[in-house]
Every structure is written in structure tokens, then in C-alpha cells.
Amino acid sequence: MPQELQGKRVAILVAIGFEEVEMTKPRAALSQAGAKTDVISPMPGEVQGWNHQEKSDKFRVDRELSNAKPEDYDALLLPGGVANPDTLRTIPEAVRF
């Protein structure tokens, strides 16, 4: 795959309840295309992924939401799963981001 996203930065905004595959597969494709991705979350440390109704892997948070600036990124990835967007829309800082 050509490096058509070389030099681009993508914020991956996650909270509670994101589907792991909806974060990992697009992240891998973005990285393969040359983009740098950062996992951003209102939760520090690690975030828990889900596989339908069961917990899956945990992922390191690269930057806490309170320290992230939208202008530092070229795109936003908002992984699905019912709880992730539902949680994020209740956090004003996430909505502004």
C-alpha cells in the first residue's frame, strides 16, 4: 500500500465500551498508509476494548483528552460500539474535540 497518508496524524478518541476491532483494524490500515495515530481518552493509562459483550484487550492511552489539541491532528477516528459514542457525547471536552 502506498504511503499516501505519510506525515498525517489521526486522533483515535475512545472511552468506555469501544469495539476493539473497530479501533484496531482502521488503526492498522492508517498506519500501513503512513499515518501516525494517537489513542486519546478522558481516562488515563489504559482503556478497555470490547468484543461484543465481553472484555477484550486493553490499550495504552497515548494522550489524555485534557492534554490533546484538535489542531494537532488531520483526522479523527471514533470507533463504534454503543457505549463509546454514548459516553463521549456526555463529556463536553470530547464533544468540543
PyMOL commands that set and color helices and strands:
alter all, ss='L'
color gray80, all
select helices_A, chain A and resi 20-32+65-67+70-72+83-88+92-96
alter helices_A, ss='H'
color red, helices_A
select strands_A, chain A and resi 9-13+18-19+36-41+46-51+54-60+63-64+75-77
alter strands_A, ss='S'
color yellow, strands_A
deselect
rebuild
show_as cartoon
